[in-house]
Amino acid sequence: MSKIVHPYAHRLVILRDWKSRWFADPKKFKGFLEADVVLREFLEKRLRGSYISSIEVERSQKSYRIIIRTSRPGMVIGRQGEGSIKLKADILREMKKRGIALPAEVKLDILEVESPEADAAIVGYMVAEALEKRMTFRRVLKMTIEKTMAVRGVSGARIVLSGRLGGAEIARTEEIKRGSIPLQTFRADVDFAREKAHLPYGDVGIKVWIYRGQVFDKKDKK
């Protein structure tokens, strides 16, 4: 029987780092995990439309750092940093409302993604946004994959749509693929993301794979 493994989890330690970085004793683990899950759910809903790539969390005994990677930092930060201040206040209010305690110092860092067309999460949202604007799915697939393959360093891409495509009564799956995506190769830098397009006749699921070449250890082995 075949086993499907998440491309991100498959490359942890080898190419990727954990998206939540902290240590806890068994008694505090449940509370820390709940805080991370609630934070991610809140930010994904609050920042939908801001082209978010990833949300990372770093926790120490006295500080809690939230790192938001986006291709449009200006939309999140706002004029003179008003947006980031308001977002931080909203996070603290939501956590207090849920009864989740955070360390005294909460930091919010917003970083820019240099090549958004080579980032699976942002590409997935671009497809969802185009579908929600009632563009035809075949045109969206073709345009998006051409933009992705035009980026320097991208060796392959695959986009899969599942649902009531074009408003059809029976759901189906359509996909488009360019180049190669070696999922079995550990050193292959494969980025993967899932997204949903909310349409009047139901949600359409989106999966994106982007292969950005192989990563080799550059350290001199003495």
trRosetta pair geometry for C-beta under 8 A, 3 or more apart (Angstrom, degrees):
i j d omega theta_ij theta_ji phi_ij phi_ji
5 9 6.6 -122 175 80 87 105
5 10 4.7 99 128 -77 119 110
6 9 4.2 66 72 18 108 107
6 10 6.3 -169 85 -19 51 88
6 192 6.9 -164 -171 82 72 144
7 10 5.4 -51 -140 31 30 122
7 11 6.7 7 166 -3 62 110
7 183 6.2 -94 -98 -138 105 92
7 190 4.6 -89 -172 103 139 115
7 191 7.5 148 109 -154 132 7
7 192 4.1 120 45 -13 123 135
7 209 7.0 112 -18 -124 161 99
8 11 6.6 -81 -160 44 26 94
8 12 7.3 53 146 -57 63 84
8 16 5.9 96 -166 -90 72 175
8 191 7.9 39 -79 -140 89 48
8 192 6.0 -126 -32 50 88 102
9 12 5.7 -17 -156 -23 42 115
10 183 7.7 43 86 180 170 80
10 186 7.5 -138 146 -116 92 70
11 14 5.0 -96 -163 65 66 109
11 15 4.3 -20 165 41 120 107
11 16 5.0 92 103 1 92 106
11 186 6.3 149 -109 -162 82 66
11 189 7.9 123 -168 -116 167 46
11 190 7.4 157 -25 46 144 85
12 16 5.2 -57 -100 76 46 102
12 17 7.6 86 -146 -124 72 13
12 18 6.9 44 -144 -70 116 69
13 16 7.5 -3 5 66 28 63
14 186 5.2 -79 174 170 166 108
14 187 7.0 -116 162 -86 120 56
15 186 7.6 174 -18 162 108 71
15 187 7.0 137 -61 -137 118 43
15 189 6.0 -173 -165 -102 151 76
15 215 5.6 115 -116 52 112 145
17 21 7.2 -5 156 -74 111 121
18 21 5.6 138 81 -77 106 72
19 54 6.4 -126 -127 -178 118 117
19 55 7.2 63 178 85 118 55
19 56 5.1 -123 -162 -110 66 73
19 57 7.1 54 141 20 69 77
20 36 5.0 5 -108 -133 144 151
20 56 7.3 -171 -76 -159 40 59
20 57 4.6 1 -120 60 76 106
20 59 7.7 6 -174 1 87 107
21 56 7.4 18 0 178 100 101
21 57 7.0 -179 28 93 63 59
21 58 4.9 -9 66 -110 105 73
21 59 7.3 173 88 24 56 67
22 32 6.2 -139 100 -174 140 139
22 57 7.2 -43 -19 121 116 97
22 58 6.8 145 -60 -162 87 38
22 59 3.6 3 -92 57 140 102
22 60 7.3 -144 -121 -66 94 36
24 28 4.3 -125 -170 90 114 102
24 29 4.7 157 97 -82 125 61
24 32 4.8 -155 -56 2 156 152
25 28 5.5 72 56 20 74 99
25 29 7.2 -117 96 -36 32 86
26 29 5.6 -33 -142 -3 34 122
28 31 5.5 -62 -164 45 60 111
28 32 5.7 57 143 -23 87 108
29 32 5.9 -63 -147 39 29 109
29 33 6.1 26 159 -18 67 111
30 33 6.0 -60 -147 38 25 109
30 34 6.3 27 156 -20 63 109
31 34 5.7 -54 -146 35 30 113
31 35 6.5 34 154 -23 63 104
31 100 7.1 157 -169 -141 85 83
31 101 7.4 -3 177 45 131 91
32 35 5.7 -52 -153 31 31 114
32 36 6.7 29 151 -17 64 104
32 59 6.6 -173 -148 81 114 170
33 36 5.8 -55 -153 35 34 110
33 37 6.3 31 153 -18 67 107
34 37 5.8 -56 -145 38 31 110
34 38 6.1 29 158 -16 67 109
34 100 6.4 -154 112 -109 105 122
35 38 6.1 -57 -144 39 26 108
35 39 6.1 28 156 -22 62 111
35 95 7.0 32 -138 -131 90 113
35 100 4.9 151 -98 -180 85 134
35 102 6.7 138 -148 -88 138 83
36 39 5.7 -57 -146 36 27 113
36 40 6.4 24 159 -17 64 107
36 57 5.4 -140 -119 32 100 164
37 40 6.1 -57 -149 36 27 108
37 41 6.4 25 155 -16 63 109
38 41 5.9 -58 -147 39 29 110
38 42 6.2 28 156 -19 65 110
38 94 7.2 178 154 138 109 109
38 95 7.0 123 110 -103 133 70
38 98 5.6 173 -152 113 156 177
38 100 6.2 -174 50 -25 155 159
39 42 5.9 -60 -149 37 27 110
39 43 6.2 17 160 -12 65 111
39 55 7.5 -169 127 152 98 137
39 57 6.8 97 85 -84 150 134
39 66 7.0 -138 178 -109 137 126
39 91 6.8 34 -132 -150 91 107
39 95 7.4 9 -79 -78 87 106
40 43 6.0 -60 -141 42 28 105
40 44 6.0 29 161 -21 66 110
40 55 5.5 163 -116 81 81 140
41 44 6.0 -55 -143 35 24 110
41 45 6.5 17 159 -11 60 110
42 45 6.2 -68 -156 41 26 105
42 46 5.8 17 156 -15 67 118
42 90 8.0 179 164 134 124 100
42 91 6.9 135 110 -116 142 69
42 94 5.1 94 -125 155 154 166
43 46 5.5 -58 -131 44 31 108
43 47 5.4 -1 176 8 70 117
43 52 7.5 142 145 -131 101 165
43 55 5.4 121 93 -105 148 153
43 66 7.9 179 -74 -174 152 134
43 68 7.1 -143 -172 -101 139 119
43 91 7.6 13 -70 -97 96 107
44 47 6.8 -60 -121 51 16 89
44 48 6.6 45 160 -62 54 89
44 52 7.3 -137 -114 70 59 151
44 55 7.4 -105 -59 -10 81 142
45 48 6.2 -29 -154 -18 26 113
46 87 7.3 133 138 -134 139 93
46 90 6.8 140 -135 125 153 145
47 50 4.3 -64 -176 31 87 131
47 52 5.2 76 119 -47 126 134
47 68 7.3 -161 -104 -154 173 139
47 70 7.7 -108 174 -89 133 135
47 76 6.6 11 -130 -103 119 106
47 87 8.0 39 -72 -130 106 131
48 52 8.0 -70 -93 11 36 117
49 75 7.9 -133 119 166 80 147
49 129 7.8 113 -116 -99 66 117
50 70 5.7 -35 139 -140 96 142
50 72 6.2 -137 -172 72 63 107
50 75 4.8 -172 -132 106 88 128
50 76 5.4 83 -170 -65 142 92
51 70 5.5 106 91 -165 78 86
51 71 4.4 -65 134 44 133 99
51 72 5.0 88 44 11 125 102
51 75 7.6 98 27 39 95 145
51 113 7.9 -124 138 36 105 129
51 116 6.5 -10 176 -140 130 138
51 122 5.2 39 -168 -132 90 100
51 125 6.1 -178 -114 86 56 146
51 126 7.9 37 -115 -60 100 83
52 55 6.8 5 174 -50 128 90
52 68 6.4 -62 -134 -169 105 97
52 69 7.2 101 -166 78 63 57
52 70 5.2 -43 -103 -95 52 93
52 121 6.9 -64 105 140 62 129
52 122 7.8 -171 75 -84 24 78
52 125 7.6 109 43 -45 63 157
53 69 4.2 -55 61 106 113 105
53 70 6.2 -169 2 -90 84 32
53 71 6.9 102 -44 -34 106 82
53 113 4.8 115 -34 -67 147 143
53 116 7.6 -131 -72 -123 113 76
53 119 5.0 -53 -123 176 115 146
53 121 4.9 130 -146 66 47 127
53 122 5.5 -28 -88 -41 81 101
54 67 8.0 8 104 106 91 93
54 68 7.9 -176 91 -148 48 41
54 69 4.9 21 48 40 80 117
54 121 6.5 158 -57 4 68 162
55 66 7.0 -19 -168 -169 91 92
55 67 7.3 150 -161 80 42 57
55 68 5.7 -7 -109 -105 75 71
55 69 7.8 -145 -70 22 35 75
56 66 7.6 148 81 -162 52 44
56 67 4.1 -13 63 61 101 109
56 69 7.5 47 -3 -15 104 103
57 64 7.4 -21 -164 -171 95 82
57 65 7.1 146 -160 82 46 60
57 66 6.0 -14 -105 -106 72 63
57 67 7.5 -154 -68 21 27 80
58 63 7.9 4 109 110 91 99
58 64 7.7 159 85 -160 55 37
58 65 4.2 -7 60 60 100 111
58 67 7.1 50 -5 -15 103 110
59 63 7.6 -172 -148 97 42 56
59 64 5.4 2 -112 -114 80 72
59 65 7.5 -156 -71 27 39 70
59 103 7.1 154 -154 -12 85 128
60 63 5.1 25 50 49 102 82
60 64 7.9 -147 34 -69 60 43
60 103 7.3 34 75 -74 60 170
61 103 7.0 127 139 -114 30 131
62 103 5.5 131 176 -173 22 129
62 104 6.2 -29 -166 40 74 101
62 105 5.9 37 143 21 81 113
63 103 5.5 -129 -80 106 7 146
63 104 7.8 -51 -84 65 50 69
63 105 4.2 -35 -107 83 80 112
63 106 7.5 165 -160 -83 64 27
63 107 6.4 15 -175 -5 113 108
64 102 5.1 -68 0 -171 161 105
64 103 4.7 160 -28 37 96 104
64 105 7.0 164 22 92 66 58
64 106 4.9 -18 68 -111 102 72
64 107 7.2 175 86 24 49 69
65 106 8.0 168 -83 -162 33 45
65 107 4.5 -11 -113 65 75 111
65 109 6.6 13 -174 0 99 112
66 91 7.3 -116 -13 -142 165 167
66 106 7.4 14 -4 -177 106 88
66 107 6.9 -176 26 92 66 59
66 108 5.2 -11 65 -113 106 66
66 109 7.0 176 87 29 53 69
67 109 4.9 -15 -110 72 69 108
67 111 6.4 6 -172 0 94 117
68 76 6.4 -162 109 -168 142 165
68 108 7.3 5 1 -172 111 85
68 109 7.1 174 25 90 67 54
68 110 5.0 -18 68 -112 102 70
68 111 7.1 168 83 26 48 70
69 111 5.0 -27 -105 74 71 100
69 112 7.7 45 -155 149 67 3
69 113 5.4 83 166 -61 98 96
70 73 5.5 140 76 -77 106 58
70 75 7.3 -115 148 56 145 104
70 76 5.8 127 32 -16 161 136
70 110 6.6 -24 25 -167 112 95
70 111 7.6 136 25 76 63 50
70 112 6.9 -47 77 -115 61 46
70 113 6.4 -123 118 -2 14 102
71 112 7.0 66 -134 -163 30 72
71 113 4.6 -53 -79 58 70 109
71 116 3.5 27 -106 -84 148 129
71 119 7.2 -167 -58 39 115 143
71 122 5.4 72 -18 -126 131 149
72 75 4.4 36 125 3 113 117
72 76 7.4 130 103 -10 73 87
73 76 5.7 -63 -156 42 47 105
73 77 5.5 31 155 -13 82 114
73 110 5.0 132 -143 139 102 114
73 111 7.2 -114 -89 124 129 10
73 112 4.9 -76 -24 -79 125 87
74 77 6.0 -58 -127 46 29 102
74 78 7.7 116 175 -63 54 16
75 78 7.8 13 172 -66 21 57
75 83 7.5 -174 143 -173 35 171
76 83 5.7 168 154 126 33 131
76 84 6.5 59 138 -77 82 81
76 87 6.9 2 -174 -40 85 159
76 110 5.1 -178 97 -134 133 146
77 81 5.8 -49 -178 -109 91 51
77 83 5.3 105 131 60 16 113
77 84 4.9 -9 -128 -32 58 111
77 110 5.7 -157 -64 65 94 155
78 81 6.7 54 71 174 86 7
78 82 4.3 -86 113 64 134 81
78 83 2.6 143 -18 -20 115 101
78 84 6.8 -152 26 -8 97 66
78 86 7.4 38 4 22 157 116
79 82 5.7 8 67 14 68 116
79 83 7.7 98 21 -18 48 95
81 84 5.3 -52 -164 42 74 111
81 85 5.9 77 138 -25 86 101
82 85 5.8 -60 -151 37 32 111
82 86 6.2 27 156 -16 68 110
83 86 5.9 -59 -147 39 29 108
83 87 6.1 30 154 -22 65 109
84 87 5.5 -51 -142 36 32 115
84 88 6.4 36 156 -21 64 103
84 108 5.7 173 -173 105 99 129
84 110 6.1 -117 -100 -16 123 132
85 88 5.9 -54 -152 34 28 111
85 89 6.6 27 150 -17 62 107
86 89 5.7 -55 -150 37 33 112
86 90 6.3 36 151 -22 66 106
87 90 5.6 -53 -148 35 32 113
87 91 6.5 36 152 -23 64 102
87 108 6.6 152 96 -169 109 162
88 91 5.7 -50 -150 31 32 113
88 92 6.6 29 153 -15 64 105
88 106 6.6 149 -161 113 104 116
88 108 4.8 -128 -84 -14 105 144
89 92 5.9 -55 -150 38 32 110
89 93 6.3 33 152 -20 65 108
90 93 5.6 -54 -146 37 31 113
90 94 6.2 32 155 -21 65 106
91 94 5.9 -56 -148 36 28 110
91 95 6.4 26 155 -17 64 108
91 106 7.3 -172 100 165 126 146
91 108 7.5 158 13 -83 151 126
92 95 5.8 -56 -146 38 30 110
92 96 6.3 31 155 -20 64 108
92 102 7.3 -105 -118 35 75 144
92 106 6.6 179 -78 42 103 164
93 96 5.8 -56 -148 37 29 111
93 97 6.2 33 152 -23 64 107
94 97 5.6 -53 -148 34 30 115
94 98 6.5 20 156 -10 64 108
95 98 5.9 -61 -148 43 30 104
95 100 4.6 -88 -164 70 83 103
95 101 7.9 138 157 -80 112 8
95 102 5.6 18 152 -28 159 119
96 99 7.6 37 -179 -74 32 28
96 100 7.8 -93 -65 50 22 65
102 106 5.8 28 139 -77 139 117
103 106 7.0 151 73 -66 79 69
113 116 5.3 96 102 -82 120 71
113 119 5.5 -17 -178 -41 146 156
113 122 6.6 -164 85 -38 160 147
115 118 4.3 21 117 24 116 114
115 119 7.0 152 97 -25 66 90
115 151 5.6 112 -180 -156 127 132
115 153 7.7 115 70 50 172 127
116 119 5.4 -60 -150 29 42 116
116 122 4.4 -100 -167 130 90 159
116 123 7.7 156 152 -54 72 67
117 122 7.6 -87 -73 99 24 118
117 123 6.5 76 -152 -83 44 101
117 147 5.1 -122 -138 141 131 96
117 148 5.2 -162 168 -100 92 52
117 150 7.4 -24 136 63 155 87
117 151 4.7 177 93 -54 113 131
117 154 7.8 -78 120 -38 92 150
118 148 6.8 128 -90 -151 48 77
118 151 4.6 -146 -57 122 102 158
118 153 6.5 18 -122 83 155 108
118 154 5.3 -146 -114 -67 100 112
118 191 7.6 102 154 27 68 148
118 210 6.0 158 -166 161 56 147
118 212 6.1 79 -177 -96 117 119
119 122 4.3 53 86 20 111 111
119 123 6.4 169 83 -14 54 88
119 191 6.5 -98 -145 154 42 160
119 210 7.4 -142 -128 42 4 157
120 123 5.7 -58 -142 40 29 111
120 124 6.1 35 157 -24 65 106
120 191 4.1 -170 -16 128 114 99
120 192 5.5 -122 159 -134 172 6
120 193 3.8 160 125 2 102 105
120 208 4.4 168 -159 102 87 110
120 209 6.8 -2 -114 -112 129 18
120 210 4.9 -156 -71 9 87 109
121 124 5.7 -53 -150 33 28 114
121 125 6.7 24 153 -15 61 104
121 191 7.9 -90 -13 165 74 115
121 193 4.1 179 -80 -112 57 157
121 195 7.5 129 -151 -62 54 111
121 208 7.8 -166 -61 61 23 131
122 125 5.7 -53 -150 37 34 109
122 126 6.4 40 149 -24 65 103
123 126 5.5 -50 -149 32 34 116
123 127 6.7 36 151 -19 64 101
123 144 6.3 114 -167 -177 94 114
123 148 5.9 35 -118 -85 142 123
123 157 8.0 -113 176 -152 167 128
123 159 7.5 -119 142 -91 117 117
123 193 7.4 139 57 50 86 129
123 208 5.1 157 91 -160 113 159
123 210 6.8 121 14 -52 153 132
124 127 5.8 -53 -153 33 32 111
124 128 6.5 31 150 -18 65 107
124 193 4.6 -125 -14 105 143 117
124 194 6.9 124 -150 151 157 9
124 195 3.5 153 154 -11 113 132
124 206 5.1 147 -154 115 88 122
124 207 7.6 -19 -111 -135 118 14
124 208 4.5 -133 -67 -2 91 131
125 128 5.4 -52 -146 38 37 114
125 129 6.1 41 154 -23 69 104
125 195 5.7 -157 -70 -128 52 151
126 129 5.8 -51 -145 34 29 113
126 130 6.5 28 155 -18 62 106
126 144 6.1 150 106 -119 117 114
127 130 5.9 -58 -150 37 29 110
127 131 6.4 27 154 -17 65 108
127 140 5.8 105 -143 157 73 119
127 141 7.5 44 -130 -86 116 54
127 144 5.4 -3 -80 -78 91 166
127 159 6.4 169 -86 -160 155 137
127 161 7.6 -144 165 -82 133 105
127 195 6.9 133 64 74 103 138
127 197 7.1 -96 120 -59 78 124
127 206 5.2 155 93 -142 131 148
127 208 7.3 173 2 -68 140 121
128 131 5.8 -58 -148 38 30 109
128 132 6.2 28 155 -18 66 109
128 195 4.9 -111 -42 142 131 125
128 196 6.6 64 -120 95 131 29
128 197 4.0 -167 -141 -83 73 82
128 198 7.9 44 -174 4 108 63
128 204 7.9 176 -118 75 74 98
128 206 5.8 -121 -63 2 89 151
129 132 5.8 -57 -147 38 29 111
129 133 6.6 26 152 -17 63 107
129 197 7.9 -124 -26 -116 22 99
130 133 5.7 -59 -152 37 32 110
130 135 4.7 -47 170 41 88 136
130 140 4.4 153 112 -122 136 117
130 143 7.7 178 -133 69 164 131
130 144 7.4 -141 13 -57 153 115
131 134 7.8 49 176 -75 37 18
131 135 6.5 -88 -90 55 32 83
131 137 6.3 29 -107 -96 104 82
131 140 6.0 -14 -63 -67 76 174
131 161 8.0 153 -85 -128 146 132
131 197 4.0 6 81 -162 132 161
131 199 6.6 -72 143 -67 102 117
131 204 6.0 -101 160 57 158 143
131 206 8.0 -165 0 -64 146 127
132 197 5.5 -150 -50 -163 85 94
132 198 6.5 31 -103 60 116 67
132 199 6.6 -144 -104 -82 61 71
135 139 5.9 -108 165 80 103 117
135 140 5.2 119 105 -62 119 103
136 139 4.6 77 72 11 94 109
136 140 6.9 -167 91 -11 46 88
136 166 7.1 22 -142 -97 78 96
137 140 5.4 -55 -146 36 36 115
137 141 6.2 38 157 -22 69 103
137 161 5.8 -140 -167 85 131 175
137 165 5.1 -59 8 -156 161 107
137 166 6.4 -100 8 -50 114 80
137 174 6.5 107 128 65 131 147
137 204 7.8 -138 -102 -170 130 160
138 141 5.8 -51 -148 34 31 112
138 142 6.4 26 156 -15 64 109
138 174 7.5 -82 -85 163 74 153
139 142 6.0 -58 -147 39 29 108
139 143 6.1 25 159 -16 66 111
140 143 6.1 -59 -143 40 25 107
140 144 6.0 20 162 -17 64 114
141 144 6.2 -63 -145 38 22 107
141 145 6.2 11 165 -11 63 113
141 159 5.7 -171 -137 86 86 129
141 161 7.0 -100 -75 -16 117 124
141 174 7.1 -104 -56 125 157 113
141 175 8.0 168 -145 -166 141 24
141 176 4.4 133 165 -3 119 139
142 145 6.4 -62 -143 39 23 102
142 146 6.3 23 159 -19 61 112
142 176 6.8 -154 -76 -128 53 165
143 146 6.0 -63 -152 36 26 111
143 147 6.5 25 154 -19 64 107
144 147 5.8 -56 -152 34 31 111
144 148 6.4 29 153 -18 66 108
144 159 6.3 57 95 -47 128 165
145 148 5.5 -51 -144 38 36 114
145 149 6.1 31 158 -16 68 108
145 157 5.4 176 -141 99 85 127
145 159 5.9 -130 -69 5 104 121
145 176 5.3 -120 -29 115 155 125
145 177 7.9 -140 -140 -111 148 11
145 178 5.5 138 168 -3 118 124
146 149 6.0 -56 -140 41 28 106
146 150 6.4 34 155 -28 61 107
147 150 5.8 -58 -153 28 28 115
147 151 7.5 38 149 -32 59 94
148 151 6.1 -46 -168 9 37 113
148 154 5.9 -154 158 176 75 166
148 157 4.6 86 115 -85 138 167
148 178 7.9 150 83 52 105 128
148 210 6.3 -121 -170 -114 128 114
149 154 5.9 -137 -121 104 35 124
149 157 5.9 -122 -63 15 82 125
149 178 5.1 -45 -77 108 139 149
149 179 6.7 168 -119 -21 109 121
150 154 8.0 25 53 49 27 129
151 154 4.7 68 74 -6 96 124
153 212 5.5 16 144 -160 98 88
153 213 6.0 -85 -169 -5 73 125
154 157 6.4 9 174 -47 123 108
154 179 7.6 176 142 14 79 167
154 210 6.2 -56 -134 -171 109 100
154 211 7.1 104 -164 76 64 57
154 212 5.9 -43 -102 -103 55 67
155 179 5.2 168 147 179 53 142
155 180 6.5 -30 137 54 103 81
155 211 4.9 -67 69 108 90 103
155 212 6.8 139 11 -130 88 14
155 213 5.3 117 -19 -68 126 65
156 177 7.6 3 -174 -175 95 85
156 178 6.4 -172 -145 99 56 60
156 179 3.0 -144 -97 105 69 110
156 180 4.6 -113 -70 62 147 34
156 181 4.6 -150 118 -59 135 70
156 209 7.7 -18 118 119 95 100
156 210 7.5 163 91 -158 58 39
156 211 3.8 18 55 40 97 125
157 177 7.2 -174 95 -146 51 50
157 178 5.4 11 52 53 85 94
157 179 6.4 64 10 40 60 115
157 181 7.6 107 -89 -69 10 116
157 208 7.6 -20 -165 -168 93 84
157 209 6.7 163 -154 90 45 65
157 210 5.1 0 -108 -110 87 69
157 211 7.0 -139 -64 20 46 76
158 175 6.6 6 -175 -177 91 113
158 176 7.3 179 -147 90 52 48
158 177 4.4 0 -108 -108 89 89
158 178 7.7 -170 -73 27 55 54
158 181 5.6 -64 -10 -22 121 153
158 208 7.4 160 85 -155 57 41
158 209 4.4 9 51 51 98 108
159 175 6.6 173 90 -150 49 67
159 176 5.5 1 54 53 92 90
159 177 7.9 -171 24 -75 55 52
159 206 7.1 -21 -167 -164 92 90
159 207 7.2 160 -155 84 45 55
159 208 5.4 -4 -106 -106 78 75
159 209 7.9 -152 -68 29 41 66
160 173 6.4 -6 -173 -170 100 103
160 174 7.5 164 -154 87 54 42
160 175 4.3 -18 -103 -100 74 104
160 206 7.3 150 80 -157 57 42
160 207 4.4 -2 54 55 104 103
160 208 8.0 -156 24 -68 69 38
161 165 6.1 91 124 -90 125 121
161 173 7.0 164 86 -152 52 53
161 174 5.0 -6 58 60 102 88
161 175 7.2 -178 20 -79 64 52
161 204 5.9 -4 -167 171 98 113
161 205 7.1 146 -159 80 45 57
161 206 6.0 -11 -103 -101 68 69
162 171 6.9 45 172 170 72 110
162 172 7.6 -128 -140 113 59 29
162 173 4.7 -11 -101 -102 85 85
162 204 6.9 159 76 -167 42 65
162 205 4.4 -13 60 59 98 107
162 207 7.8 32 -2 -3 108 103
163 171 5.3 -62 -159 -139 26 107
163 197 8.0 -154 44 57 156 96
163 199 7.9 135 132 32 141 127
163 202 6.1 -167 -172 112 113 109
163 203 6.2 -122 -118 107 148 51
163 204 3.7 -144 49 -115 146 62
163 205 5.7 144 -40 11 108 71
164 167 6.2 24 144 -134 106 20
164 168 5.6 -161 -164 60 73 64
164 169 7.4 -14 -135 -133 111 5
164 170 7.8 152 -114 89 77 18
164 171 5.2 -66 -65 -92 59 75
164 199 7.6 -139 72 81 101 134
164 201 5.2 -97 96 118 145 114
164 202 5.1 86 17 54 124 124
164 204 7.1 -108 49 -82 58 90
165 168 6.1 6 67 16 60 112
165 171 7.7 98 -2 -147 75 55
165 172 6.1 -71 22 60 114 89
165 174 5.9 57 -78 0 170 124
165 204 6.7 90 -84 -124 67 127
167 201 5.2 111 -127 12 74 160
168 171 7.5 155 86 -84 100 28
168 172 7.0 -3 77 7 145 108
171 202 7.9 -79 -86 101 113 151
177 181 7.5 -98 -151 -3 111 120
179 211 6.6 -146 116 55 124 121
180 211 6.5 -65 96 66 59 167
181 188 8.0 124 -172 156 48 141
181 190 6.2 87 -164 -121 89 121
181 209 5.1 50 -143 133 151 133
181 211 4.7 -160 -111 -44 66 127
182 185 4.1 23 130 9 122 118
182 188 4.6 -175 77 -71 100 164
182 190 7.5 -144 70 -57 56 125
182 211 7.0 93 23 -129 68 140
183 188 7.5 -108 -92 79 17 141
183 190 6.2 18 -106 -43 61 176
183 209 7.8 -53 -80 -147 105 145
185 188 3.9 82 87 -17 109 115
185 214 7.0 -60 140 -106 136 107
187 214 4.9 46 120 -162 102 93
187 215 5.4 -143 -175 59 83 67
187 216 6.6 41 -174 -80 141 53
188 211 6.3 -31 176 -145 109 101
188 213 7.7 -148 -144 133 63 20
188 214 5.5 -47 -94 -97 55 74
188 215 7.9 145 -119 11 9 78
189 211 7.1 118 80 -162 63 52
189 212 4.4 -54 98 66 117 95
189 213 6.0 9 36 68 112 56
189 214 6.9 168 -3 -115 83 20
189 215 5.1 83 -52 -27 109 110
190 209 6.1 -16 -172 -165 104 95
190 210 7.2 153 -157 76 54 43
190 211 5.3 -20 -102 -99 77 71
190 212 7.7 177 -86 16 28 75
191 208 7.9 -13 111 116 87 95
191 209 7.3 148 79 -158 52 43
191 210 4.6 -13 58 59 101 98
191 212 6.6 42 -9 -12 106 116
192 207 7.5 -11 -166 -172 91 88
192 208 6.9 164 -149 87 45 59
192 209 5.4 -7 -100 -103 83 69
192 210 7.8 -170 -71 22 41 67
193 207 7.6 171 88 -150 45 48
193 208 5.1 -5 56 55 87 103
194 205 7.1 -28 -163 -167 98 93
194 206 6.9 140 -163 81 49 62
194 207 5.7 -19 -104 -100 72 71
194 208 8.0 -175 -80 19 28 75
195 205 7.9 141 80 -163 46 49
195 206 4.3 -22 66 66 90 116
195 208 7.4 21 6 -5 109 111
196 203 4.8 -16 -170 -168 113 121
196 204 7.0 143 -161 70 60 46
196 205 6.1 -31 -104 -103 73 53
196 206 6.8 -171 -83 16 23 90
197 203 6.7 146 72 -159 49 64
197 204 4.4 -12 56 56 105 100
197 206 6.3 77 -20 -30 96 119
198 203 5.8 -28 -103 -102 53 83
199 202 6.3 -1 71 66 93 41
199 203 6.8 149 25 -104 78 27
199 204 6.0 40 -1 -12 125 103
217 221 7.9 66 110 -51 125 104
